[in-house]
Structures are given as C-alpha cells and as structure tokens.
C-alpha cells in the first residue's frame, strides 16, 4: 500500500492537473529527464531541479531566468535524495514562469539548459529539521551559487503536443566565488556567528566591507565616525567606491573621498545572507534566527574594536535604500540610543496597510482589488515611473512558487515572510498568502504587526518611550512614482510622525517629483556623506576632539 506521503503527492499532482485543465492549459507529454553523474557529484542531492528554455543562448539560459519581468520560461520541481545517475522529470505538472506549464510552450527551436539548486539539511535549535540552500557567499543567487550543478546548452526543437523526451546531464559545477582582495582603502571581514550557528545547527557567517578614510594609516591617533550602509548582499565597497574609472559614479565618489576637503569617516556595509534571502534585514526573526542580535553583539563590536571608530551614538549613522532602506530605519528604531541618525531611501513597506498595494490586515486576497462584484482589477507589484503597470502580484507570486517550495524561492515576498512572519508547523516560514490563489492568512499578518515589523505601527505603539531618543534622527526619501509603490507606505509613516508631540519627531521627508521611480536620491553619495558629517559635527558632545573633521592634505 502506498505511504501517506506518496498518496498526498499523487493527490497534489491530480489537483494540479485538474486546475491546469480547468484554465485551459491542456495536457502535454513533453518532458525533460535531468540527471548527474557520480563523477561530478558522488552523493545524493536534495534540492530543486530547473529547466530553462530560451530563444537565445547568450548569456546562458540559466543566467537569463529568475527575474521579475519578461524573462524566458523555466520549469522546476523539488527532488529528495536524488541519486547519481537517477533522472528527475520535468513535465507539464511542473510549475513554471512566466508560462505556468510546459503545455503552454509554443512549438519551436530553443536553447535549453538544466540546473539543480542544492539544499543543505539544517537541524535547528528549536527542534525542526529543514532543507534549504546554504548561501555560498553569492547572495542567494541559485543560478550562480558555487557547487550547484548545471548542464551544457542544447539546441532542440520542442513541441508540447509531442511525446518528446529531452535528456540533460548536469556535468558542470559552478566554481567558488572569487573574493576581492584587501587594498589600502577597502578591507573585508568574515566571521562565524556563534548565535546563528547555534540557531541553525550549522556554521553561519557574517561579513563586512570596510572603507577607510584618506590618511587612516598615517594618523594612528585619530578615531573616526562611522556610516553603516545597508543593502542587498554585495562584496563591493560602500557607496560603490572604486579607484578604477570604468565605473563613473564609483570613481567620482573615490575622487571626492580622496580629496583634501572631504570629511574623514569610515563606511561599512554588512554581509548577512540567510538560507531564505540575500539579506536578513538585520533583525531577529522566528525563521531566520537572531540576526539582529548577531549583528549588534558580534559583528559591530568586532568592527569597532578592529578599526578606529568613535564608539559613541552621535558618531554612528545609518543609511540604505530599498531593502537597506527598511533595515536602516529598523535598526534606528530598535536601537535608538545606539545610533545617532538614519537617512533612509525608498524603503520596503514601512506600513503594512500598504504592503506594496495590498492591505494585509483588511484585504482577503492579495491578487485583486477588494470591493468589486462584477470586475476584479488585478493588483500590481511593479510599474514604470510613468505609471504603466508591469508585473501583477499574481504573476510575481507564481514566480516565487516556481522558484522554490516552502518559502525557498529566495525572492522578495518570501523573504519578507521569513523575516516578519511566524514559523509554520513544518519548520518553514508560514506564507502570508497562498502563492497560487492569493488568499491572505490574517493570523500571519497580525503576527507581523504584533511583533514589531510594521514600523509605523511599532512607532505608534511605542512613541512615548522611543520618541525622546529619535527626535531629529529620521530622514526619509522616496520617489513619488516608486516602481514598487513603496511611496504609499511612506506617506502613512509621515502622517503619523508629523502628528507626534512630546516630543515632535523633528526629522524630514522628501519626495522626488514628478515621476521619480525606485532608486531616486536627491543628492550624490558624496553630498550625502558631507551632509552626515555636518550633522555629526553639530551634535558632537562639547569637548569632543574635532581632529577627524580636519581637511588638511593627508588627513
């Protein structure tokens, strides 16, 4: 008699087939068989197998997929202990994006390539055992992650109505990431976190890239203010700093940083990828573990004891954009006495009544606008700066469902669920909404709010205690046509803060108009650093040595 697990698998496939037939997909007998030789990988693999299908072969099909927009199709499914030489099948029942199924693939000539994203087994401290992709310092990019396997590119004619079987062998291994070397200006740190390693039951690491000021080595008696710059995983220097003129903005910043009349400060970016995303959002969470504590009690103390940083709140500033915008603001709010001010640019949703366009507390479905009886307008997650809608919430949710089950897509919606949401009974993040139907789970939404991740709500419910330490410290910038509708939540945050008293918040909001999209910043990075330096100088305690501000040659 089949096991319960097998019966459930059959039921899931049957339901998927019924759903596909109901919406007109039809049934296709076209399938791919993907295997790997023992000479390439001797052990069985648990992970997710992908087939990428493209009309062009440059770049490789595996490098063309996974994006939000008009990317070529891919199809995928999980594998459990796939043995060397054993074939995994991708057929019409496998989820895909942007085509939902192989049965929708037009007949034609294509370049095809397969890949397997290898998962690691984690025996976590809370008792759950899960499988997820262990970041290899690539920032959760499954199609570039070291040790993942991929096939050669094949040029084939495909017809979804045929009984064709395409066999692909995963004979290539993605090589290790080439780590950048330290220079006079830029230093790299990577340390094992005791807190995170305990939580995950596996060695886990934190990192940082440190940009030093001019004259740092020649003036060993001077301590400097620090700017902690937040953002997606990157090994590049803060603010794009580069001494090579092939990157105009980064080289322009280097020229300013190296000039005689520029503030002398230290800038630091963090690396803290998780098994769910390229960034932990620098906070503790049920699914990611104690990343906030690890950054505050392990990484920052390591940086501040290994570099000559003024270890005082007035000299610690925060900035970042998008993901980094949310986490820089969150760090300031959660640690108001430790940091001296934040410049937040186009942050991820700071009020979950505008979770992009969705109100996760009141809406029942994330895919359509509520309140209609005869028409059901689609909700969008991306638009152009002129207002043209680009990607629906429905489409993007299906992208994530195709990229990984159990919240393992490595993409934005499930990254938020891993950070903000509760852990499900299976040990994986509980979804905020069903990725195929859009049905919202309000218990997950309420958990996100009640555990402090809705930053506007957190401020509103804690202003009496937080306000005195935040007055004058919050500065937010966003375009009025942010491509991901992030300005909408910022408006709600501003509405609350501008009505605070005892004390008034005393910060600032600035909106790019007209038609300024995601990434808008009203000043250059050099101008931002100069603004921050002036802010620090105005708030430095009486008697503080001004030597770090001196702008003489060599300093």
JOVENFEN-V549373 format. One record per residue. N is the residue number from 1. RES is the residue in one small letter. PSI is psi in degrees with one decimal (none if undefined). Layout:
BEGIN
n: (N & N)
res: (RES & RES)
psi: (PSI & PSI)
END
This chain:
BEGIN
n: (1 & 2 & 3 & 4 & 5 & 6 & 7 & 8 & 9 & 10 & 11 & 12 & 13 & 14 & 15 & 16 & 17 & 18 & 19 & 20 & 21 & 22 & 23 & 24 & 25 & 26 & 27 & 28 & 29 & 30 & 31 & 32 & 33 & 34 & 35 & 36 & 37 & 38 & 39 & 40 & 41 & 42 & 43 & 44 & 45 & 46 & 47 & 48 & 49 & 50 & 51 & 52 & 53 & 54 & 55 & 56 & 57 & 58 & 59 & 60 & 61 & 62 & 63 & 64 & 65 & 66 & 67 & 68 & 69 & 70 & 71 & 72 & 73 & 74 & 75 & 76 & 77 & 78 & 79 & 80 & 81 & 82 & 83 & 84 & 85 & 86 & 87 & 88 & 89 & 90 & 91 & 92 & 93 & 94 & 95 & 96 & 97 & 98 & 99 & 100 & 101 & 102 & 103 & 104 & 105 & 106 & 107 & 108 & 109 & 110 & 111 & 112 & 113 & 114 & 115 & 116 & 117 & 118 & 119 & 120 & 121 & 122 & 123 & 124 & 125 & 126 & 127 & 128 & 129 & 130 & 131 & 132 & 133 & 134 & 135 & 136 & 137 & 138 & 139 & 140 & 141 & 142 & 143 & 144 & 145 & 146 & 147 & 148 & 149 & 150 & 151 & 152 & 153 & 154 & 155 & 156 & 157 & 158 & 159 & 160 & 161 & 162 & 163 & 164 & 165 & 166 & 167 & 168 & 169 & 170 & 171 & 172 & 173 & 174 & 175 & 176 & 177 & 178 & 179 & 180 & 181 & 182 & 183 & 184 & 185 & 186 & 187 & 188 & 189 & 190 & 191 & 192 & 193 & 194 & 195 & 196 & 197 & 198 & 199 & 200 & 201 & 202 & 203 & 204 & 205 & 206 & 207 & 208 & 209 & 210 & 211 & 212 & 213 & 214 & 215 & 216 & 217 & 218 & 219 & 220 & 221 & 222 & 223 & 224 & 225 & 226 & 227 & 228 & 229 & 230 & 231 & 232 & 233 & 234 & 235 & 236 & 237 & 238 & 239 & 240 & 241 & 242 & 243 & 244 & 245 & 246 & 247 & 248 & 249 & 250 & 251 & 252 & 253 & 254 & 255 & 256 & 257 & 258 & 259 & 260 & 261 & 262 & 263 & 264 & 265 & 266 & 267 & 268 & 269 & 270 & 271 & 272 & 273 & 274 & 275 & 276 & 277 & 278 & 279 & 280 & 281 & 282 & 283 & 284 & 285 & 286 & 287 & 288 & 289 & 290 & 291 & 292 & 293 & 294 & 295 & 296 & 297 & 298 & 299 & 300 & 301 & 302 & 303 & 304 & 305 & 306 & 307 & 308 & 309 & 310 & 311 & 312 & 313 & 314 & 315 & 316 & 317 & 318 & 319 & 320 & 321 & 322 & 323 & 324 & 325 & 326 & 327 & 328 & 329 & 330 & 331 & 332 & 333 & 334 & 335 & 336 & 337 & 338 & 339 & 340 & 341 & 342 & 343 & 344 & 345 & 346 & 347 & 348 & 349 & 350 & 351 & 352 & 353 & 354 & 355 & 356 & 357 & 358 & 359 & 360 & 361 & 362 & 363 & 364 & 365 & 366 & 367 & 368 & 369 & 370 & 371 & 372 & 373 & 374 & 375 & 376 & 377 & 378 & 379 & 380 & 381 & 382 & 383 & 384 & 385 & 386 & 387 & 388 & 389 & 390 & 391 & 392 & 393 & 394 & 395 & 396 & 397 & 398 & 399 & 400 & 401 & 402 & 403 & 404 & 405 & 406 & 407 & 408 & 409 & 410 & 411 & 412 & 413 & 414 & 415 & 416 & 417 & 418 & 419 & 420 & 421 & 422 & 423 & 424 & 425 & 426 & 427 & 428 & 429 & 430 & 431 & 432 & 433 & 434 & 435 & 436 & 437 & 438 & 439 & 440 & 441 & 442 & 443 & 444 & 445 & 446 & 447 & 448 & 449 & 450 & 451 & 452 & 453 & 454 & 455 & 456 & 457 & 458 & 459 & 460 & 461 & 462 & 463 & 464 & 465 & 466 & 467 & 468 & 469 & 470 & 471 & 472 & 473 & 474 & 475 & 476 & 477 & 478 & 479 & 480 & 481 & 482 & 483 & 484 & 485 & 486 & 487 & 488 & 489 & 490 & 491 & 492 & 493 & 494 & 495 & 496 & 497 & 498 & 499 & 500 & 501 & 502 & 503 & 504 & 505 & 506 & 507 & 508 & 509 & 510 & 511 & 512 & 513 & 514 & 515 & 516 & 517 & 518 & 519 & 520 & 521 & 522 & 523 & 524 & 525 & 526 & 527 & 528 & 529 & 530 & 531 & 532 & 533 & 534 & 535 & 536 & 537 & 538 & 539 & 540 & 541 & 542 & 543 & 544 & 545 & 546 & 547 & 548 & 549 & 550 & 551 & 552 & 553 & 554 & 555)
res: (x & x & x & x & x & x & x & x & x & x & x & x & x & x & x & x & x & x & x & x & x & x & x & x & x & x & x & x & x & x & x & x & x & x & x & x & x & x & x & x & x & x & x & x & x & x & x & x & x & x & x & x & x & x & x & x & x & x & x & x & x & x & x & x & x & x & x & x & x & x & x & x & x & x & x & x & x & x & x & x & x & x & x & x & x & x & x & x & x & x & x & x & x & x & x & x & x & x & x & x & x & x & x & x & x & x & x & x & x & x & x & x & x & x & x & x & x & x & x & x & x & x & x & x & x & x & x & x & x & x & x & x & x & x & x & x & x & x & x & x & x & x & x & x & x & x & x & x & x & x & x & x & x & x & x & x & x & x & x & x & x & x & x & x & x & x & x & x & x & x & x & x & x & x & x & x & x & x & x & x & x & x & x & x & x & x & x & x & x & x & x & x & x & x & x & x & x & x & x & x & x & x & x & x & x & x & x & x & x & x & x & x & x & x & x & x & x & x & x & x & x & x & x & x & x & x & x & x & x & x & x & x & x & x & x & x & x & x & x & x & x & x & x & x & x & x & x & x & x & x & x & x & x & x & x & x & x & x & x & x & x & x & x & x & x & x & x & x & x & x & x & x & x & x & x & x & x & x & x & x & x & x & x & x & x & x & x & x & x & x & x & x & x & x & x & x & x & x & x & x & x & x & x & x & x & x & x & x & x & x & x & x & x & x & x & x & x & x & x & x & x & x & x & x & x & x & x & x & x & x & x & x & x & x & x & x & x & x & x & x & x & x & x & x & x & x & x & x & x & x & x & x & x & x & x & x & x & x & x & x & x & x & x & x & x & x & x & x & x & x & x & x & x & x & x & x & x & x & x & x & x & x & x & x & x & x & x & x & x & x & x & x & x & x & x & x & x & x & x & x & x & x & x & x & x & x & x & x & x & x & x & x & x & x & x & x & x & x & x & x & x & x & x & x & x & x & x & x & x & x & x & x & x & x & x & x & x & x & x & x & x & x & x & x & x & x & x & x & x & x & x & x & x & x & x & x & x & x & x & x & x & x & x & x & x & x & x & x & x & x & x & x & x & x & x & x & x & x & x & x & x & x & x & x & x & x & x & x & x & x & x & x & x & x & x & x & x & x & x & x & x & x & x & x & x & x & x & x & x & x & x & x & x & x & x & x & x & x & x & x & x & x & x & x & x & x & x & x & x & x & x & x & x & x & x & x & x & x & x & x & x & x & x & x & x & x & x & x & x & x & x & x & x & x & x)
psi: (133.8 & 150.4 & 165.2 & -39.0 & -41.9 & -44.0 & -41.2 & -37.0 & -45.5 & -42.6 & -43.1 & -42.4 & -43.3 & -44.3 & -39.5 & -42.7 & -42.9 & -42.7 & -44.6 & -43.0 & -39.4 & -35.0 & 9.4 & 18.3 & -34.9 & 179.6 & 134.3 & 144.5 & -2.1 & 134.4 & 157.8 & 142.3 & 120.9 & 130.3 & 170.3 & 143.6 & 152.9 & -26.8 & -24.0 & -39.9 & 110.7 & -22.3 & 155.6 & 154.8 & 131.0 & 128.8 & -146.9 & 129.6 & 136.7 & 146.7 & 126.2 & 137.2 & 121.1 & 155.3 & -4.5 & 157.5 & 9.5 & 119.3 & 179.2 & 145.1 & -35.9 & -24.5 & -2.3 & -13.5 & 170.6 & -4.8 & 169.6 & -30.4 & -134.6 & 62.3 & 158.1 & 161.8 & 148.6 & 158.4 & 146.2 & 158.6 & 157.7 & 151.7 & 145.9 & 110.3 & 48.9 & 124.1 & 152.5 & 133.2 & -16.6 & 141.4 & 132.0 & 141.3 & 135.8 & 114.2 & -161.7 & -15.8 & -10.1 & 137.5 & 148.3 & 173.7 & 141.1 & -14.0 & 132.9 & -25.8 & 155.8 & -27.5 & -15.5 & 0.6 & 121.0 & 144.0 & 141.3 & -177.4 & 132.5 & 158.9 & 127.5 & 149.5 & 143.2 & 157.0 & 149.1 & 126.8 & 114.6 & 130.9 & 153.6 & 143.9 & 127.2 & 125.7 & 92.5 & 159.1 & -29.4 & -3.3 & -12.8 & 143.8 & 122.5 & 165.7 & 131.6 & 166.3 & 121.3 & 116.7 & 136.9 & 31.0 & 29.3 & -7.5 & 43.9 & 45.1 & 93.9 & -32.0 & 1.4 & 5.2 & 127.8 & 142.5 & -15.1 & 149.7 & 147.6 & 163.3 & 168.6 & 160.7 & 130.7 & 138.4 & 112.7 & 157.1 & 127.5 & 139.8 & 113.0 & -19.9 & -3.3 & 173.8 & 27.1 & 139.6 & 121.3 & 121.8 & 127.9 & 135.7 & 129.3 & 87.8 & -1.4 & 146.4 & 129.4 & 127.7 & 166.5 & 155.1 & 135.6 & 111.8 & 137.6 & 149.3 & 151.0 & 148.9 & -176.4 & -34.4 & -37.8 & 128.2 & 148.1 & 140.2 & 140.9 & 119.9 & 150.1 & 134.7 & 122.3 & -40.2 & -47.0 & -36.8 & -37.4 & -44.5 & -44.9 & -12.8 & 31.2 & 145.6 & 125.7 & 146.6 & 150.1 & 152.7 & 173.3 & 149.2 & 124.6 & 125.2 & 120.4 & 151.8 & 163.9 & 134.8 & 7.7 & -47.0 & -32.1 & -3.9 & 70.9 & -5.0 & -3.7 & 134.2 & 153.7 & 151.3 & 162.8 & 141.6 & 117.9 & 114.0 & 121.5 & 151.0 & -175.0 & 161.8 & 130.6 & 143.7 & 2.2 & 162.2 & 154.0 & 146.1 & 18.7 & 12.7 & 128.7 & 143.1 & 0.9 & 137.8 & 12.7 & -7.1 & 95.9 & -47.2 & -42.2 & -37.5 & -35.7 & -40.5 & -41.0 & -43.0 & -40.5 & -46.9 & -34.0 & -1.4 & 163.9 & -27.0 & 56.1 & 141.1 & 141.0 & 107.6 & 167.4 & 138.7 & 141.0 & 131.2 & 149.1 & 152.0 & 119.7 & 60.7 & 151.9 & 171.3 & -3.6 & -18.0 & 172.4 & 0.0 & 141.1 & -7.4 & 11.9 & 30.4 & 159.5 & 145.0 & 159.2 & -33.3 & -41.5 & -27.8 & -168.0 & 57.9 & -37.1 & -48.8 & -39.4 & -40.6 & -42.3 & -32.0 & -12.5 & -55.2 & -53.0 & -45.1 & -36.8 & -46.6 & -44.6 & -14.3 & -14.4 & -9.7 & 153.2 & 83.0 & 138.5 & 112.2 & 60.5 & 148.4 & -39.4 & -22.7 & 7.9 & 112.1 & 159.2 & 146.6 & 165.1 & 162.5 & 147.4 & -118.3 & -46.4 & -25.9 & -45.8 & -47.2 & -30.4 & -41.1 & -43.0 & -42.2 & -40.3 & -41.4 & -40.6 & -23.0 & 60.8 & -23.8 & -15.9 & -37.2 & 149.7 & -6.4 & 156.5 & 137.5 & 100.2 & 127.9 & 132.8 & 63.6 & 152.3 & 164.9 & 123.8 & 0.7 & 117.1 & 3.8 & -13.4 & 71.8 & 80.4 & -113.5 & -7.1 & 137.9 & 101.4 & -14.5 & -31.9 & -32.5 & 145.0 & -26.1 & 134.9 & -16.5 & -26.9 & 152.4 & 132.5 & 166.8 & 5.4 & 151.7 & -28.9 & -23.5 & 154.7 & 82.6 & 132.5 & 142.1 & 142.1 & 153.5 & -13.6 & 143.7 & 164.5 & 164.2 & -17.4 & 3.7 & -9.6 & 117.2 & 143.8 & -55.8 & 129.3 & 160.5 & -36.5 & -48.8 & -43.5 & -34.3 & -38.9 & -35.5 & -46.3 & -38.7 & -36.3 & -32.9 & -29.9 & 142.5 & 167.6 & 36.9 & 19.2 & 27.6 & -24.2 & 15.9 & -177.5 & -49.4 & -43.6 & -22.0 & -43.6 & -39.8 & -37.8 & -34.6 & -52.0 & -26.4 & 174.5 & 166.7 & 136.5 & 171.6 & -24.7 & 0.8 & -5.6 & 163.8 & 136.4 & 127.2 & 140.8 & -38.9 & 155.1 & 127.5 & -12.6 & -22.7 & -23.4 & 0.2 & 124.3 & 136.2 & 103.6 & -19.7 & -34.9 & -43.5 & -45.1 & -35.2 & -45.2 & -43.7 & -47.8 & -14.6 & 14.5 & 10.5 & -19.4 & 100.5 & -36.1 & -44.8 & -40.7 & -44.7 & -43.7 & -38.8 & -10.0 & 14.0 & -35.3 & -36.8 & -31.8 & -35.5 & -48.6 & -27.3 & -3.1 & -10.4 & 125.9 & 1.8 & -13.5 & 121.9 & 120.9 & 137.5 & 134.2 & 147.1 & 147.1 & -10.8 & 48.5 & 133.7 & -21.0 & 20.5 & 24.3 & -19.8 & -26.2 & -41.9 & -33.0 & -38.9 & -42.2 & -37.2 & -43.5 & -41.9 & -43.2 & -51.3 & -36.0 & -7.1 & 12.8 & 153.8 & 170.6 & 54.0 & 165.5 & 151.9 & -31.9 & 18.9 & -146.8 & 151.6 & 140.6 & 134.0 & 131.7 & 124.3 & 150.0 & 158.7 & 46.7 & 124.7 & -163.2 & 133.8 & -1.7 & 134.2 & 124.0 & -5.5 & 160.2 & 165.9 & -36.0 & -41.7 & -35.5 & -45.1 & -41.1 & -39.4 & -42.8 & -39.9 & -41.3 & -38.8 & -45.8 & -45.1 & -36.7 & -19.8 & 2.8 & 136.5 & 149.9 & 134.1 & -5.8 & 134.1 & 130.6 & 12.3 & -33.0 & -20.8 & -9.3 & 139.8 & 25.5 & 156.8 & 133.0 & -20.1 & none)
END
